[in-house]
């Protein structure tokens, strides 16, 4: 996704917001100018990019080392309210499983 913006190419996918949100819209030249001329924006962007990189790395590692049940339990621990706000099919997709598999995991009794 960021590569399409940086390389000035069409994105291969879209993102749909599930809740009301605020977004910032920049064209490439305005963005480049902000990075070059606004140290506060540059610092904010750098910190945000680092946090996103760490978050994506952690999620990728979870997919590599954890089973679906463990990913489900991690999500409950990190984002318990998400289960009230987001339809199950999207949660299943985020976890890399089918809605049927998510239903089975949710119905298991874990001791």
Secondary structure, DSSP 8 states (H G I E B T S, - for coil): -HHHHHTT---S-----SS--------HHHHHHHHHH-HHHHHHHHHHHHHHHHHHHHHHHHHHH--HHHHHHHHHHH-TTHHHHS-HHHHHHHHTS-HHHHHHHHHS---
